[in-house]
Amino acid sequence: MLNRMLLLTVHCFLFSMNSFAEVAPNELYGVIDTLESIPEVGTIQSHCSNTHSFNLSDVHNNQVVGMYFSSGEGLNDPGLQFYRTLKKYPKTKSFLWYSGTALSYESKDAKTKYKCKDFARRSGYFDQKVCGLSGLLESAKQKGVTVQIGYESNKFVNGKVENLDVTQFAAELSDPDSEVRQNVISYAKKLKESGAAVVLRPLSEMNDKGMPWDIMDEQKLNDYAKSWKLMKEIFDNEGANNVKFSFNPIDYGHASGSFHSVKKVIRKIGTENIDIAGINVYPSSYDRTPVPFSKSIKRWKNIYRAEGLGDKPFIIGESNALGYRGYSADVRNRQKGKWMKDALEYFEEVNSNSDSSDDITNFTIFNGFEKGGKYAIPEDSPSDQAIDSHLGT
C-alpha cells in the first residue's frame, strides 16, 4: 500500500511539474508514461486531475483569442487548432471550439486525432500529444488556458451531421435511453476527467431565427429552457465542477425584437442554472458604420442586471465585424480593424475601472477560417495588428 501511494505521489508531482512547464521535456513524458503503465497507478486523469474544481478566476481578465481552423491540411482537429492559436497569439488565455452534443464524439475524435497524429509524424511540426479533444484539454490545462466549447444540438445520422430542432432535442434529453442523452452523459464525464477549466456554451445565439434551437415561439422557448436544465442537471449529477454553463444570445449591434424572448427564457431556466452571462457580438454588415462594441455591452449589461444576472461573470463568447457590405474589401478591412481596435481599448478600459460591475471577464474573437471565410482575419490586416498588439509576443 505504501509503495502504491509513493508511486502515485511521484506520478502526480511529475504531472504538476509538466503542467507548469512551457514545453514538457521528452524525458518527463517518458517517466509519466512509464508510471501510467503500472496498473496500481492508473491514469493521470483519474488520480491527479479529478480534484480540479473550476474557479471563475480561471476565466482570465483582459484576454482575447483568435480561433483557427487548420483548413490548409484538411484537418479540423481541436488540439491542432489550439496549438496554432497559441503559436500565433502566445498570450491567449481562452480558446473557442465547437462540439455537437449528439455526435458520436468518441469515434469522430478518434478519426481526427489519427489524421492529426499522422500529420505530426510526417511534418515534425508539433508533438502528437496535442491532437484530439483530449490533447486540447490537456494542453489547455498545462498552459493555464480556459477552453470555451460551443455546444450544439447535432446528431449523427447515416454518416452525416444533422441539426435537431430544440423540441426534438428536449425530447431526446428526456429519454433516459436515447443516444443523445447518453452522449451528453459521456461528454460530461470526459470533461470532468480532463480537469481543464471549461466554459460550456450550450445552444448559443438562441435569439437568431436561423438557429434550430431558436426561441422565437412559445413552444420552442419552453423546450429550450427544458433542454438547458436537463443538460445542467446531467453535468451536476456527474460532478463536473470544472465546467460552467454560459448563456450567450447574439447582438447584431442594433435593437432587436428578440429581447423579450431572451428575458423570458432566462426566467424559465432560472438564474441558479446559469453560471456565466454572456453575449456574442457581430455588428450587422447592413450598417454603414459598425455599431460600437461598447453600445452592445452596455445594452446587455442592463438586461442582465434587470433579470437577476448582474452578479454573474460577464463574457464575450464571440465577436468580429464584417464591415459594410457596400464597401470594397480594402475599406471593409480597415473598418473592421478600427472596430476591433476600439473594442479592445474599451475592453481594457472597463477592466481597469474600479467599478467591477463593468468588468468583462473574457473577450473572444472569432476568426473563422485560417485561409478564408467571411470572418477570416488575414495576416497583418488592421484587425490582426490590433489583436497582435494585445496578445502578441
C-alpha positions in Angstrom: 0.0 0.0 0.0 2.9 2.4 0.9 4.6 1.7 -2.4 1.4 2.3 -4.3 0.9 5.7 -2.6 4.5 6.6 -3.2 4.2 5.9 -6.9 1.0 7.9 -7.1 2.6 10.8 -5.3 5.6 10.8 -7.6 3.3 10.5 -10.6 1.2 13.5 -9.6 4.2 15.5 -8.7 5.8 15.0 -12.1 2.4 15.8 -13.7 2.3 19.0 -11.8 5.8 19.9 -13.0 4.7 19.2 -16.5 1.6 21.4 -16.1 3.8 24.4 -15.2 6.4 23.8 -17.9 6.2 25.8 -21.1 7.3 22.8 -23.1 7.5 19.4 -21.3 10.8 17.6 -21.8 10.6 14.3 -23.5 12.3 12.7 -20.5 9.5 13.9 -18.3 6.8 12.4 -20.6 8.8 9.2 -20.6 8.7 8.9 -16.8 5.0 9.7 -16.7 4.2 7.2 -19.4 6.2 4.5 -17.5 4.3 5.2 -14.3 1.0 5.2 -16.2 1.7 1.7 -17.4 1.7 0.4 -13.8 -1.9 -0.8 -13.1 -1.7 0.3 -9.5 -1.1 3.9 -10.5 -3.8 4.3 -13.2 -4.3 7.3 -15.3 -3.4 11.0 -14.8 -7.0 12.0 -15.2 -8.4 9.7 -12.5 -5.7 10.3 -9.9 -4.4 13.8 -10.4 -7.0 15.8 -12.4 -10.3 14.8 -10.9 -9.6 17.0 -7.8 -9.6 20.1 -10.0 -12.6 22.4 -9.4 -13.3 25.3 -11.8 -12.5 28.7 -10.3 -14.1 31.5 -12.1 -10.9 33.4 -11.8 -9.6 30.8 -14.3 -11.6 32.7 -16.9 -8.9 35.3 -17.2 -9.5 39.0 -17.3 -8.1 41.1 -20.1 -7.7 38.2 -22.6 -8.8 37.7 -26.2 -8.3 34.8 -28.6 -8.3 34.2 -32.4 -9.8 30.9 -33.3 -8.2 29.0 -36.1 -9.3 26.0 -38.3 -6.4 24.0 -39.8 -8.1 24.1 -43.2 -4.8 24.1 -45.0 -4.2 20.4 -44.3 -7.9 19.4 -44.3 -7.7 18.8 -40.5 -10.4 20.1 -38.2 -8.7 18.9 -35.1 -9.3 20.8 -31.8 -5.8 20.1 -30.4 -4.1 21.4 -33.6 -6.4 24.5 -33.7 -5.3 25.3 -30.1 -1.7 24.7 -30.9 -1.9 27.1 -33.9 -3.8 29.8 -31.9 -1.1 29.9 -29.2 1.7 29.8 -31.8 0.3 33.0 -33.3 -1.1 34.7 -30.2 1.0 33.3 -27.3 -0.7 35.4 -24.6 -4.1 33.7 -25.3 -5.9 32.6 -22.2 -9.1 31.4 -23.7 -9.8 29.2 -26.6 -13.1 28.6 -28.5 -14.0 25.3 -30.1 -17.3 23.8 -31.4 -18.7 20.4 -30.5 -22.1 18.9 -31.3 -23.8 17.4 -28.3 -25.3 14.4 -30.0 -22.4 13.4 -32.2 -20.7 10.2 -31.5 -17.8 12.3 -30.5 -15.6 9.4 -29.4 -15.3 7.9 -32.9 -15.2 11.4 -34.5 -12.4 12.5 -32.1 -10.5 9.3 -32.8 -10.7 9.9 -36.6 -9.5 13.5 -36.4 -6.8 12.5 -33.9 -5.5 9.8 -36.1 -5.1 12.3 -39.0 -3.6 14.9 -36.8 -1.0 12.4 -35.4 -0.2 11.2 -38.9 0.4 14.8 -40.0 2.5 15.4 -36.9 4.7 12.4 -37.7 5.2 13.4 -41.3 5.7 17.1 -40.8 7.6 17.2 -37.4 5.7 20.5 -36.9 4.3 19.6 -33.5 4.1 16.9 -30.8 1.4 14.2 -31.4 0.3 14.7 -27.8 -1.6 17.9 -28.7 -4.1 16.1 -31.0 -7.8 15.5 -30.4 -10.1 16.7 -27.7 -8.0 15.0 -25.0 -4.9 16.8 -26.4 -6.7 20.1 -26.4 -8.0 19.8 -22.8 -4.6 18.6 -21.5 -2.6 21.3 -23.4 -5.0 24.0 -22.2 -4.7 22.8 -18.6 -0.9 22.8 -18.8 -0.9 26.3 -20.3 -3.5 27.7 -17.8 -5.9 28.4 -20.7 -9.7 28.2 -20.4 -11.5 26.1 -23.0 -14.8 27.6 -24.3 -16.9 25.0 -26.0 -19.9 25.9 -28.2 -22.2 23.0 -27.6 -24.9 22.4 -30.3 -27.9 20.1 -30.8 -26.4 18.0 -33.6 -27.0 14.3 -34.3 -25.1 11.8 -36.4 -27.5 10.2 -38.9 -26.4 7.8 -41.6 -22.9 9.2 -41.5 -23.9 12.8 -41.7 -24.4 15.6 -39.2 -28.0 16.7 -38.7 -29.3 19.6 -36.6 -32.0 18.7 -34.2 -34.5 21.5 -33.5 -34.9 22.3 -29.9 -38.2 20.4 -29.5 -36.5 17.2 -30.8 -33.5 17.9 -28.6 -35.6 18.3 -25.4 -37.4 15.0 -26.2 -34.1 13.2 -26.7 -32.6 14.6 -23.5 -35.8 13.5 -21.6 -35.4 9.9 -22.8 -33.0 8.0 -20.5 -32.2 5.5 -23.2 -31.7 7.9 -26.1 -28.3 8.2 -27.9 -28.3 12.0 -27.4 -28.7 11.8 -23.7 -26.1 9.1 -23.4 -23.6 11.1 -25.4 -24.2 14.2 -23.2 -23.5 12.0 -20.1 -20.4 10.6 -21.7 -19.3 14.1 -22.6 -19.8 15.4 -19.1 -17.7 12.6 -17.8 -14.9 13.3 -20.3 -14.8 17.0 -19.5 -14.8 16.3 -15.8 -12.0 13.7 -16.0 -9.9 16.2 -18.0 -9.7 18.6 -15.1 -9.5 21.5 -17.5 -11.3 24.8 -16.9 -14.2 24.6 -19.3 -16.9 27.3 -20.2 -19.7 25.3 -21.9 -21.9 27.4 -24.1 -25.0 25.3 -24.9 -27.2 26.3 -27.8 -26.0 29.9 -28.1 -27.4 32.6 -30.2 -30.9 31.3 -29.4 -32.4 34.7 -30.4 -31.3 34.1 -34.1 -34.1 32.7 -36.2 -31.6 30.8 -38.3 -30.8 28.5 -35.3 -32.5 25.1 -34.9 -32.8 26.0 -31.2 -34.3 29.5 -31.6 -36.7 30.7 -29.0 -39.0 32.8 -31.3 -42.2 31.0 -30.4 -43.6 29.8 -27.1 -43.2 26.1 -27.7 -39.5 26.4 -28.7 -38.9 28.8 -25.8 -40.2 26.2 -23.3 -38.2 23.4 -24.9 -35.1 25.5 -24.9 -35.4 26.1 -21.1 -36.2 22.4 -20.6 -33.1 21.3 -22.6 -30.8 23.7 -20.8 -32.0 22.5 -17.3 -31.7 18.8 -18.4 -28.1 19.3 -19.6 -27.2 21.3 -16.5 -28.7 18.5 -14.3 -26.6 15.9 -16.1 -23.4 17.8 -15.6 -24.2 18.5 -12.0 -25.0 14.8 -11.4 -21.7 13.8 -12.9 -19.9 16.2 -10.6 -18.3 18.2 -13.4 -17.4 21.1 -11.2 -14.8 22.3 -13.7 -17.5 23.0 -16.3 -19.5 26.2 -16.1 -22.6 27.0 -18.2 -22.6 30.3 -20.1 -25.8 31.9 -21.6 -24.9 33.6 -24.9 -27.5 35.4 -27.1 -26.3 37.3 -30.2 -26.1 41.0 -30.6 -26.0 42.3 -34.2 -25.3 45.8 -33.0 -28.8 47.1 -33.4 -32.0 46.9 -31.4 -33.7 43.5 -31.6 -37.3 42.4 -31.1 -35.9 39.2 -29.5 -35.0 40.9 -26.2 -38.4 39.9 -24.7 -37.9 36.2 -25.6 -34.4 36.2 -24.1 -35.7 37.7 -20.9 -38.5 35.2 -20.8 -36.2 32.2 -21.3 -33.8 33.4 -18.6 -36.7 33.3 -16.1 -37.7 29.8 -17.2 -34.2 28.5 -17.0 -33.7 30.2 -13.6 -30.7 32.3 -12.7 -29.4 29.4 -10.4 -28.9 27.3 -13.5 -26.8 30.0 -15.3 -23.2 30.3 -14.2 -22.0 32.9 -16.7 -23.9 35.7 -18.5 -22.5 36.3 -22.0 -23.2 37.6 -25.5 -21.8 37.1 -29.0 -21.2 40.5 -30.8 -21.5 40.7 -34.6 -22.3 44.1 -35.9 -24.6 44.0 -39.0 -23.0 44.3 -42.4 -26.0 46.4 -43.4 -24.9 49.3 -41.2 -22.5 51.8 -42.9 -20.6 52.1 -39.7 -20.5 49.1 -37.3 -22.3 49.8 -34.1 -19.7 50.3 -31.4 -18.8 47.3 -29.2 -19.4 49.4 -26.1 -23.0 50.0 -27.1 -23.8 46.3 -27.3 -22.1 45.6 -24.0 -24.0 48.3 -22.1 -27.3 47.2 -23.6 -26.8 43.6 -22.4 -25.4 44.5 -19.1 -28.6 46.4 -18.3 -30.7 43.5 -19.5 -28.8 41.0 -17.3 -29.0 43.3 -14.2 -32.8 43.6 -14.7 -33.1 39.8 -14.9 -31.0 38.9 -11.9 -27.8 38.0 -13.7 -25.9 41.2 -12.7 -23.7 39.3 -10.2 -22.7 36.7 -12.7 -19.3 36.8 -14.6 -19.9 38.5 -18.0 -18.1 37.2 -21.1 -18.0 37.9 -24.8 -18.2 34.4 -26.2 -17.6 35.5 -29.8 -17.0 38.8 -31.6 -16.0 40.1 -35.0 -17.1 42.7 -37.6 -17.8 42.2 -41.2 -17.7 45.8 -42.3 -20.3 47.4 -44.5 -21.2 45.1 -47.4 -21.3 48.0 -49.9 -17.7 48.9 -49.5 -14.6 47.4 -51.2 -12.7 44.6 -49.4 -9.9 47.0 -48.6 -12.2 49.6 -47.0 -14.1 46.8 -45.1 -10.7 45.5 -43.7 -9.9 49.0 -42.4 -13.4 49.4 -41.0 -13.1 46.0 -39.2 -9.7 46.9 -37.9 -10.9 50.1 -36.4 -13.9 48.4 -34.8 -11.6 45.7 -33.3 -9.1 48.3 -32.0 -11.9 50.4 -30.4 -13.4 47.2 -28.9 -10.1 46.1 -27.4 -9.5 49.6 -26.0 -12.9 49.6 -24.4 -12.4 46.1 -23.0 -9.2 47.2 -21.3 -10.7 50.4 -20.1 -13.7 48.9 -18.3 -11.5 46.2 -16.7 -9.1 48.8 -15.3 -12.1 50.7 -13.9 -12.6 50.5 -10.1 -16.3 49.6 -10.6 -16.1 45.8 -11.0 -19.7 45.7 -12.2 -18.4 46.9 -15.6 -15.8 44.1 -15.9 -15.8 41.9 -19.0 -14.4 38.6 -17.7 -13.4 37.3 -21.1 -13.4 38.5 -24.7 -13.1 36.0 -27.6 -12.6 37.0 -31.2 -14.0 34.5 -33.7 -11.6 34.2 -36.6 -13.5 31.8 -38.9 -11.1 30.0 -41.2 -7.3 30.5 -41.4 -7.3 30.6 -45.2 -10.7 32.0 -46.0 -14.3 32.7 -44.8 -16.1 35.9 -44.2 -14.7 36.3 -40.7 -11.1 35.4 -41.5 -8.5 37.8 -40.2 -5.7 38.0 -42.8 -2.1 38.2 -41.7 -1.0 41.8 -41.0 -4.5 43.1 -41.7 -5.7 46.1 -39.4 -7.7 43.6 -37.3 -4.7 41.2 -36.9 -2.5 44.2 -35.9 -5.0 45.3 -33.3 -5.1 41.8 -31.8 -1.4 41.2 -32.1 -0.7 44.4 -30.1 -2.8 42.8 -27.3 -1.8 39.2 -27.5 1.5 39.0 -29.4 4.9 38.2 -28.1 
